[in-house]
Amino acid sequence: MPVLFAVVINPALSLGQKSKFVSTLDITNSVFEKGLQHTDIDFYAGTLMMHGISEFAVLQGNDELLARVVGLYEKFGTGEIKAKGNFISYEAGGSGAAYLAYKSASNKLDEQVSIAADKMMRKQKRSPEGLMTAMSANNELHQVFIDMAFAVTPYLLYSGLKLGNQEYIDFAAFETLGLFKILKDEKTGLLHQARGYNGLGNLTEDNWSRGNGWGAFALAILVRDLPGNHPKRTEVEALAKQFFNAVFKFQNKEGLWHQEISDPTSYVETSGSGLLLYGQGIMLEQGLIDNEYMQHFKRGLQSLTSYIGSDGSVSHSCFSCLCPGKGTKQDYTSHPWVYNDPHAFGPVVLAFAQAAKMGITNIKPAKELGYYSIIDKPNVPRTYATYARGTDVSWENDRIGFRVYGGPSVRNKVRSGIDIWAKSVGYPVLDKWYKLNAQGKDYHTDRGEGHDFYHMGKQLGCGALAVWIDGKPYASETFDSYKIRQNQNDRVGVELEYKTWNVPGLKITELKRIEMEQGTNFFKVTSTLKSDQDVDITVAIGLTTYGKQEVQRDKKLSALTVWENFGSSHGSLGTAVLVAPAQFAGFAAANGDEHILVKVKTNVPFTYYAGAGWDKSTRIKKNIDWKTYVVNESKKVKFS
């Protein structure tokens, strides 16, 4: 789980207040605070965010924040936080820890920074060219990727400067210069992300925003802090001028960059834009580009505020990405953005921290703060997914909402069932209802938007599954881990892993991927039941009933449909499951659940659809409406 601590924001400059100007200091603090809720600092995206807040923390007046940041880094040194990832620099907390040691902000970090730097030089895996690469990289395919510059160059540069170790400083320059030579796109002057991930020696075809941002981050740090008398200083400055001038040719009218930088029809991407703005600020600060670019820099900051919510949330950040598909430009263009993706926060913190360092204390938003944010535009119909209360993963679209529970803390009350939140409005309600509940106003009461009246307890709810053995369902407990894979306006995707599961004669875990789009009452489930044995099994997919149900079992459609009245204050609710006809194995009832049975193989993914419709919504009013809708949907769904 993320490590949290409070960040105090000046109430007079709160992001939540409407104003012509917003404070760069408040944006930096607010985004960092929100980032701590969505990004683990033992993960490389959190490492980037920590570097950004480290640069901000050394500014005058941030003593309390600096002490907190150093305290977090110390936990890496004691082993309380164990880093994830493929680079040894993360073991000390990443480049931010080395930066603070170099700045003499604290001598508490010196030992862990020194240990990790020495270990990197001795044990970090090398590419055929001698560059430090990921431990997982395949050297037979000559795999390298631009993210390596972020993980290696800043850490070794600041470690070398702190420790007086010339070898570290030299390697810092060697790493980034080497990567730019390998990955440069001669047509655009920009960078490709990777080599060797789609065949021996093959470069990806992209000019991906965050990939170029990783390069910009490492190169800008060399420009700023590589000693002036270093033998590679002239080469670094020449490369920086060439690269950033190429980057600026693609800076749009908003001052931002697109997901595929060379394709202005692709979406504006905030993580790459934040990193490139950070680099642009440093180039201006060092006097290596014309001062006319100051206007572009400020315009980019002004436009970036449109994607930052008043609560510090950040939208339009590309989901985790390393050579998607075949590494074509279209593969990168099609790669989705996610609301509050872990990668979203660090680049924004870096960009606004750099602005603050340059004396830019206030920004006038180009449109308004949070113009594209779910939190600030709550009445716009969209899909949305969230993790709330430390137990719930919930998702919704313009028609209906659902929830599943996680962790051991609620296993005495629920299992793996899928709950329903009945909605009568098109806009998102999840965050609002959770907030009301936290204030003592429960979401079991309809306040004009719908409410939660579907109490499934330890049953399967709307579309959860169980292994079916000898006429009995064996369901898992609550989920053990989750990922929100997509969180876009028109579609969401969540991934759940269920490990706590007792099935007679089998050791079973489940990887469940759930996807939902706008304009439908159904969500798609792709489930893989993993086992050390490859066997045929029967799975029961359930719909929980309450004793007043009308059930329709349709063998021809491979569909199970339920309509049930919950009383005058709640209304009636339809639920349904659609399965692949080739896997259909019958119907059954047990423990208050109606089931549709399917034959599947362990370790092989299978797909089904589940959904619900409420008679107080605009489209479903009667049982016949729900039956008709299910029939129509059965003709549209795809089980591949």
C-alpha positions in Angstrom: 0.0 0.0 0.0 1.1 3.6 -0.6 2.9 5.4 2.3 0.9 8.4 3.3 1.6 11.6 5.2 -0.1 15.0 5.4 0.9 17.9 3.2 -0.4 21.2 4.6 -1.8 23.6 1.9 -2.3 27.3 2.5 -6.1 27.6 2.8 -6.0 31.0 1.2 -4.6 29.5 -2.0 -6.5 26.2 -1.9 -6.9 24.5 -5.3 -10.5 23.9 -4.3 -11.3 27.6 -4.6 -12.3 29.3 -7.8 -9.7 31.9 -8.7 -8.1 33.5 -11.7 -4.7 32.3 -10.5 -3.5 29.1 -8.9 -0.3 28.8 -6.9 2.5 26.6 -8.3 3.4 25.7 -4.7 -0.2 24.5 -4.0 -0.4 22.5 -7.2 2.9 20.8 -6.4 1.8 20.0 -2.9 -1.7 18.9 -3.9 -0.6 16.6 -6.7 2.1 15.0 -4.5 -0.5 14.4 -1.8 -2.9 12.8 -4.3 0.0 10.9 -5.8 0.8 9.3 -2.5 -2.7 7.8 -2.6 -2.3 6.2 -6.0 1.5 5.5 -6.4 3.6 3.3 -4.3 7.0 5.0 -3.7 8.7 1.6 -3.9 7.7 1.5 -7.6 9.6 3.5 -10.3 6.6 5.8 -11.0 6.7 6.7 -7.3 10.5 7.1 -7.5 10.0 9.8 -10.2 7.5 11.6 -8.0 9.8 11.4 -5.1 12.6 13.0 -7.1 10.2 15.8 -8.1 9.2 16.5 -4.5 12.9 16.4 -3.5 13.7 19.2 -5.8 10.8 21.1 -4.4 11.5 20.3 -0.8 14.9 22.0 -0.9 13.3 25.4 -1.7 13.3 28.0 1.1 10.3 27.6 3.4 9.8 23.8 2.9 11.8 22.6 5.9 8.9 20.5 7.3 8.3 18.9 3.9 12.0 18.2 3.5 12.2 16.4 6.8 9.2 14.2 5.8 10.7 13.4 2.5 14.1 12.5 4.0 12.2 10.3 6.5 10.5 8.4 3.7 13.9 7.8 2.0 15.4 6.6 5.3 12.9 3.7 5.2 14.6 2.4 2.1 17.9 2.4 4.0 16.5 0.5 7.0 14.7 -2.0 4.8 11.2 -1.0 6.0 10.5 -0.2 2.3 11.7 -2.7 -0.2 12.0 -1.4 -3.7 10.4 -3.1 -6.7 11.9 -2.9 -10.2 14.9 -3.7 -12.3 17.4 -1.1 -11.2 19.5 -1.1 -8.1 19.2 2.7 -7.7 15.6 2.1 -6.5 17.0 0.2 -3.5 18.1 3.5 -2.0 14.9 5.3 -3.0 16.1 6.4 -6.4 17.6 9.6 -7.8 15.8 11.9 -5.4 17.7 10.4 -2.5 21.0 10.9 -4.3 19.9 14.5 -5.1 19.2 15.3 -1.5 22.5 13.8 -0.4 24.3 15.9 -3.0 22.5 19.0 -1.9 23.6 18.2 1.7 20.0 18.5 2.6 20.6 15.6 5.0 23.6 13.4 5.8 21.1 10.7 6.9 21.0 9.4 3.3 24.7 9.2 2.5 25.3 5.6 3.5 22.4 4.1 1.6 23.1 6.2 -1.5 26.8 5.1 -1.4 25.9 1.4 -1.0 23.5 1.4 -3.9 25.8 3.3 -6.2 28.7 0.9 -5.6 26.4 -2.1 -6.1 25.1 -0.6 -9.4 28.6 -0.4 -10.8 29.4 -3.9 -9.8 26.1 -5.8 -10.4 23.7 -3.9 -12.6 23.1 -5.8 -15.9 24.8 -4.2 -19.0 23.8 -4.0 -22.6 26.2 -5.1 -25.4 27.3 -1.5 -25.5 28.1 -1.5 -21.8 25.0 0.6 -20.8 23.3 -0.3 -17.6 20.0 -2.0 -18.5 17.1 -3.7 -16.7 17.9 -7.0 -15.0 15.1 -8.6 -17.0 16.5 -7.4 -20.4 17.3 -10.0 -23.0 20.9 -9.3 -24.2 20.5 -11.8 -27.0 17.9 -9.4 -28.5 20.0 -6.3 -27.6 17.2 -4.9 -25.5 17.4 -1.3 -24.3 14.8 1.3 -23.6 14.9 5.0 -22.9 13.6 4.6 -19.3 17.1 3.4 -18.5 18.3 7.0 -18.6 15.9 7.9 -15.8 17.0 5.0 -13.6 20.7 5.4 -14.1 22.0 8.9 -15.1 20.6 11.1 -12.3 21.4 8.6 -9.5 25.0 8.1 -10.5 25.5 11.8 -11.3 24.4 12.9 -7.8 26.1 10.0 -6.1 29.3 10.9 -7.9 29.1 14.6 -7.1 28.3 13.8 -3.4 31.1 11.2 -3.0 33.7 12.8 -5.3 33.7 9.7 -7.5 34.6 10.6 -11.1 33.7 7.1 -12.4 30.1 7.6 -11.3 29.9 11.0 -13.0 31.5 9.7 -16.2 29.1 6.8 -16.4 26.1 9.1 -15.8 27.0 11.0 -19.0 27.9 7.8 -20.9 24.5 6.2 -20.2 22.3 9.0 -21.6 24.6 9.9 -24.5 24.7 6.2 -25.4 20.9 5.8 -25.3 20.3 8.8 -27.4 22.7 7.5 -30.1 20.9 4.1 -30.2 17.3 5.4 -30.0 17.4 8.6 -31.9 14.8 9.0 -34.8 16.8 10.6 -37.6 13.6 11.8 -39.3 12.2 13.8 -36.4 15.2 14.3 -34.1 13.1 12.7 -31.3 13.5 9.3 -29.6 12.1 5.9 -30.1 11.3 4.1 -26.9 13.1 0.8 -27.3 15.3 -1.6 -29.2 15.0 -5.4 -29.3 11.5 -5.7 -27.9 10.0 -6.6 -31.3 12.9 -8.5 -32.7 16.7 -8.5 -32.7 18.0 -5.0 -33.1 14.6 -3.6 -34.1 13.6 -0.1 -32.9 10.1 0.7 -32.0 8.6 3.1 -34.6 7.2 5.6 -32.1 8.0 9.1 -30.8 6.1 8.4 -27.6 5.5 11.3 -25.3 6.6 9.8 -22.0 9.5 8.0 -23.7 10.8 11.3 -24.9 10.1 12.7 -21.4 12.3 10.1 -19.8 15.1 11.1 -22.1 14.4 14.8 -21.5 14.6 14.3 -17.7 18.0 12.6 -17.8 19.4 15.0 -20.4 18.2 18.1 -18.6 19.7 17.0 -15.3 23.1 16.6 -17.1 22.7 20.0 -18.6 22.1 21.5 -15.2 24.5 19.6 -12.9 27.2 17.9 -15.0 30.4 19.9 -14.0 31.4 22.6 -16.5 34.8 21.2 -16.9 33.7 17.6 -17.6 35.1 16.3 -21.0 31.5 15.4 -22.1 30.0 18.8 -21.2 30.2 20.2 -24.7 28.7 17.1 -26.2 25.9 17.1 -23.7 25.0 20.7 -24.4 25.0 20.2 -28.2 22.8 17.1 -27.9 20.4 19.0 -25.5 20.0 21.9 -28.0 19.4 19.5 -30.9 16.9 17.4 -29.0 14.9 20.1 -27.3 14.7 22.1 -30.5 13.2 19.0 -32.1 10.8 18.6 -29.2 9.6 22.2 -29.4 8.6 21.8 -33.0 5.9 19.5 -31.9 4.7 21.6 -28.9 1.0 22.3 -29.7 -0.8 25.6 -29.3 -1.6 24.7 -25.7 2.1 24.3 -25.0 1.7 20.5 -24.5 2.5 17.3 -26.4 0.5 14.4 -27.7 0.7 10.7 -26.9 2.4 10.0 -30.2 4.3 13.3 -30.4 4.4 13.4 -34.2 0.7 12.7 -34.5 -1.4 15.7 -33.5 -4.6 13.7 -33.7 -3.6 11.5 -30.8 -4.6 12.6 -27.3 -2.7 15.2 -25.2 -0.6 13.2 -22.8 0.2 14.7 -19.4 3.1 12.6 -18.2 5.2 13.2 -21.2 4.2 16.8 -21.3 5.1 17.3 -17.6 8.6 15.8 -18.1 9.2 17.9 -21.3 8.1 21.1 -19.6 10.5 20.3 -16.8 13.3 19.9 -19.3 12.2 23.1 -21.1 12.4 25.0 -17.8 15.9 23.8 -17.1 17.0 24.7 -20.7 15.6 28.2 -20.2 17.2 28.4 -16.7 20.6 27.5 -18.2 20.3 29.9 -21.1 20.6 27.1 -23.7 17.5 28.0 -25.6 16.1 31.4 -26.7 14.1 33.2 -24.1 11.1 33.3 -26.5 10.4 29.7 -25.3 9.5 31.1 -21.9 6.1 31.9 -23.3 5.7 28.3 -24.5 6.8 27.1 -21.1 4.3 29.2 -19.2 1.5 28.4 -21.7 2.2 24.7 -21.1 1.9 25.1 -17.4 -1.3 27.1 -17.9 -2.8 24.3 -20.1 -1.6 21.5 -17.8 -3.8 22.9 -15.1 -6.8 21.8 -17.2 -5.9 18.2 -16.5 -5.3 18.7 -12.8 -8.2 18.4 -10.5 -8.8 20.7 -7.5 -8.0 17.6 -5.3 -4.7 17.1 -7.1 -5.9 14.3 -9.4 -4.3 14.1 -12.8 -5.9 12.8 -16.0 -4.7 11.9 -19.5 -1.6 10.0 -18.5 -0.7 7.0 -20.6 -1.1 3.6 -19.0 2.1 1.5 -18.4 3.7 1.1 -21.7 6.8 -0.8 -23.1 6.6 -1.6 -26.8 2.9 -2.2 -27.0 1.8 -4.5 -29.8 4.5 -4.4 -32.5 5.8 -1.1 -31.4 4.2 0.9 -34.3 3.1 4.5 -34.0 -0.5 3.3 -34.1 0.2 0.9 -31.2 1.3 3.8 -29.1 -1.5 6.1 -30.4 -4.0 3.5 -29.4 -2.5 2.9 -25.9 -5.1 4.3 -23.4 -4.7 7.1 -20.9 -5.9 6.5 -17.4 -7.2 8.9 -14.7 -4.8 9.0 -11.7 -2.5 6.5 -13.3 0.6 6.0 -11.1 2.8 7.6 -13.8 0.7 10.8 -13.8 1.9 12.5 -10.7 5.7 12.7 -10.9 5.9 14.7 -14.1 3.4 17.3 -12.9 5.3 17.6 -9.6 8.5 18.1 -11.5 7.1 20.7 -13.9 5.6 22.9 -11.2 8.5 22.5 -8.9 10.7 23.7 -11.7 8.4 26.6 -12.2 8.6 27.5 -8.5 12.4 27.3 -8.7 12.3 29.8 -11.5 10.3 32.2 -9.5 6.9 31.5 -11.2 4.7 31.5 -8.1 1.2 31.8 -9.8 -0.3 30.4 -12.9 -3.5 31.6 -14.7 -5.2 28.5 -16.1 -5.7 28.6 -19.8 -9.2 27.3 -19.3 -9.9 26.5 -15.7 -8.4 24.3 -13.1 -9.7 20.7 -13.6 -11.4 21.5 -16.9 -10.9 17.8 -18.0 -11.1 16.3 -14.5 -13.7 14.0 -13.2 -13.7 15.6 -9.8 -14.4 19.1 -11.1 -16.7 18.0 -13.9 -18.9 15.5 -12.0 -22.1 15.9 -14.1 -20.6 14.8 -17.4 -21.6 11.2 -18.4 -18.6 9.0 -18.4 -17.2 5.7 -17.2 -15.2 5.7 -14.0 -13.4 3.3 -11.7 -12.0 3.8 -8.2 -10.4 2.1 -5.2 -12.1 3.3 -2.0 -12.1 2.8 1.8 -9.1 0.4 1.6 -11.5 -2.4 0.6 -13.6 -1.5 -2.5 -12.9 -1.6 -6.2 -15.9 0.0 -7.9 -16.7 0.9 -11.5 -19.6 2.6 -13.2 -20.8 4.0 -16.5 -23.7 6.2 -17.6 -26.2 3.5 -16.6 -25.2 1.4 -13.7 -22.4 0.8 -11.1 -20.8 -2.2 -9.5 -18.4 -3.1 -6.6 -16.2 -5.9 -5.4 -14.5 -6.2 -2.0 -10.8 -6.9 -1.2 -8.6 -7.8 1.6 -9.0 -9.9 4.8 -10.6 -7.1 6.8 -14.1 -7.7 5.3 -14.0 -11.5 4.9 -16.3 -12.1 7.8 -19.0 -10.2 5.9 -18.5 -10.8 2.2 -16.6 -12.9 -0.3 -16.0 -12.5 -4.0 -19.5 -11.4 -5.0 -20.2 -8.5 -7.3 -22.4 -5.8 -5.7 -24.7 -3.5 -7.7 -25.1 0.3 -7.3 -28.4 1.3 -9.0 -28.2 4.7 -10.7 -30.8 6.9 -12.3 -28.3 9.5 -13.6 -25.6 9.4 -16.3 -22.8 11.1 -14.5 -20.4 9.5 -12.0 -21.7 9.0 -8.5 -19.1 6.7 -6.8 -16.9 9.3 -5.3 -19.8 11.4 -4.2 -21.6 8.5 -2.5 -18.4 7.3 -0.8 -17.9 10.9 0.5 -21.5 11.1 1.7 -21.1 7.8 3.5 -17.9 9.0 5.2 -19.9 11.9 6.5 -22.5 9.6 8.0 -25.0 9.9 5.1 -25.2 6.3 3.9 -25.6 5.4 0.2 -28.5 3.1 1.0 -30.8 6.1 0.7 -31.9 7.4 -2.7 -31.3 11.1 -2.8 -32.4 11.4 -6.4 -29.4 9.7 -8.1 -30.0 6.1 -7.0 -28.7 4.0 -4.1 -27.2 0.7 -3.0 -30.0 -1.7 -1.9 -28.5 -5.0 -3.3 -27.0 -6.8 -0.3 -25.4 -10.1 -1.5 -23.4 -10.9 1.6 -21.3 -14.0 0.9 -23.2 -14.9 -2.2 -22.1 -14.3 -5.8 -24.1 -11.2 -6.5 -24.2 -10.1 -10.1 -21.8 -12.3 -12.1 -19.1 -13.6 -9.7 -18.1 -17.2 -10.2 -17.4 -20.4 -8.2 -16.0 -23.8 -9.1 -18.8 -26.3 -9.3 -18.1 -29.7 -7.9 -20.8 -32.4 -7.2 -23.7 -29.9 -7.2 -22.0 -27.4 -4.9 -20.3 -24.0 -5.6 -16.9 -23.2 -4.2 -16.2 -19.4 -4.4 -13.1 -17.5 -3.5 -12.7 -15.0 -0.6 -12.3 -11.3 -1.3 -9.7 -10.2 -3.8 -6.0 -10.2 -2.7 -4.7 -7.5 -5.2 -6.1 -5.2 -7.8 -5.0 -2.8 -10.6 -7.1 -0.2 -12.3 -5.8 -0.7 -15.9 -8.0 1.8 -17.7 -10.0 4.8 -16.4 -11.1 6.8 -19.4 -14.3 8.7 -20.2 -15.6 6.0 -22.5 -14.2 2.8 -20.9 -12.7 1.3 -17.7 -10.8 -1.8 -16.9 -9.8 -3.3 -13.6 -7.8 -6.4 -12.8 -8.4 -8.5 -9.7 -6.4 -11.4 -8.3 -8.1 -14.0 -6.0 -5.6 -16.2 -4.2 -7.6 -17.2 -1.1 -9.6 -20.1 -2.3 -10.4 -23.6 -1.0 -11.5 -26.0 -3.7 -11.6 -29.8 -3.0 -8.7 -31.5 -4.9 -7.4 -28.4 -6.6 -5.3 -25.4 -5.8 -6.9 -22.5 -7.6 -6.3 -18.8 -8.0 -8.1 -16.4 -10.4 -7.0 -13.5 -12.5 -10.1 -11.6 -13.4 -10.2 -8.7 -15.8 -13.3 -6.6 -16.0 -14.0 -4.1 -18.7 -17.0 -1.7 -19.2 -17.8 0.9 -21.8 -20.3 3.7 -22.0 -23.8 3.0 -23.2 -24.3 -0.5 -21.9 -25.6 -2.3 -18.8 -23.1 -5.1 -19.2 -19.5 -5.5 -18.2 -17.1 -8.0 -19.8 -15.2 -10.5 -17.6 -12.1 -12.4 -18.8 -11.2 -14.9 -16.2 -8.2 -17.2 -15.9 -8.4 -19.9 -13.3 -4.8 -20.8 -12.6 -3.7 -24.1 -11.2 -0.7 -26.4 -11.3 -2.8 -28.9 -13.1 -4.3 -28.4 -16.6 -7.8 -29.9 -16.1 -11.3 -29.4 -17.4 -13.6 -28.0 -14.7 -17.2 -26.7 -14.4 -17.7 -23.1 -13.3 -20.9 -21.6 -12.0 -21.6 -17.9 -12.6 -24.1 -16.6 -10.2 -27.0 -14.2 -9.8 -28.1 -13.7 -6.2 -31.9 -13.7 -5.6 -34.0 -12.7 -2.7 -37.2 -14.9 -3.0 -39.3 -12.8 -5.3 -37.4 -13.5 -8.5 -38.6 -14.3 -12.0 -36.0 -16.4 -13.7 -35.5 -17.0 -17.4 -33.1 -19.8 -18.5 -32.4 -19.6 -22.2 -30.3 -22.4 -23.5 -30.4 -21.1 -27.1 -28.8 -17.8 -26.0 -26.7 -19.3 -23.3 -28.3 -16.7 -21.0 -29.5 -16.5 -17.5 -31.9 -13.6 -16.7 -33.5 -12.5 -13.4 -36.0 -9.9 -12.6 -36.9 -9.1 -9.0 -38.9 -6.6 -7.0 -37.3 -5.1 -3.9 -40.3 -3.2 -2.7 -41.7 0.3 -3.4 -38.8 2.2 -2.0 -36.2 0.3 -4.0 -38.1 -0.7 -7.2 -37.2 -3.7 -9.4 -33.9 -4.8 -10.6 -32.9 -7.0 -13.6 -29.6 -9.0 -13.6 -28.2 -11.3 -16.3 -25.2 -13.4 -17.4 -24.3 -14.2 -21.0 -21.8 -17.0 -21.7 -20.1 -18.5 -24.8 -22.5 -21.0 -26.4 -19.6 -23.4 -26.9 -18.9 -23.5 -23.2 -22.5 -23.6 -21.9 -23.1 -26.6 -19.6 -26.6 -26.0 -18.1 -28.3 -24.2 -15.2 -28.4 -24.8 -11.5 -29.6 -23.2 -8.2 -27.9 -23.3 -4.8 -27.6 -21.2 -1.6 -30.0 -18.5 -2.9 -28.1 -18.0 -6.2 -29.2 -18.9 -9.7 -26.2 -20.2 -11.7 -25.3 -20.7 -15.3 -22.7 -23.4 -15.8 -19.8 -23.4 -18.2 -17.1 -25.9 -19.1 -13.6 -24.4 -19.0 -10.0 -25.4 -18.7 -7.6 -24.3 -16.0 -4.9 -21.9 -17.1 -6.9 -20.9 -20.2 -8.8 -17.5 -20.2 -12.5 -17.6 -20.8 -15.0 -14.7 -21.3 -18.5 -13.9 -20.1 -20.7 -10.9 -19.6 -22.8 -9.8 -16.6 -25.0 -6.8 -16.1 -27.9 -5.2 -14.3 -30.8 -2.7 -15.1 -32.9 -0.7 -12.6 -36.5 0.2 -13.3 -36.0 3.7 -11.9 -33.4 4.4 -14.7 -34.4 5.9 -18.0 -34.2 2.7 -20.2 -35.4 -0.2 -18.2 -38.9 0.0 -16.7 -40.4 -3.5 -16.8 -39.4 -7.1 -16.9 -40.1 -7.3 -20.7 -37.7 -4.3 -21.2 -35.0 -6.2 -19.4 -35.6 -9.5 -21.3 -35.6 -7.6 -24.6 -32.4 -5.8 -23.8 -30.6 -9.0 -22.8 -31.6 -10.7 -26.1 -30.4 -7.7 -28.1 -27.1 -7.6 -26.1 -26.5 -11.3 -26.7 -26.3 -10.6 -30.4 -23.6 -8.0 -29.9 -21.2 -9.5 -27.4 -17.9 -11.1 -28.4 -16.4 -14.0 -26.4 -12.9 -13.9 -27.9 
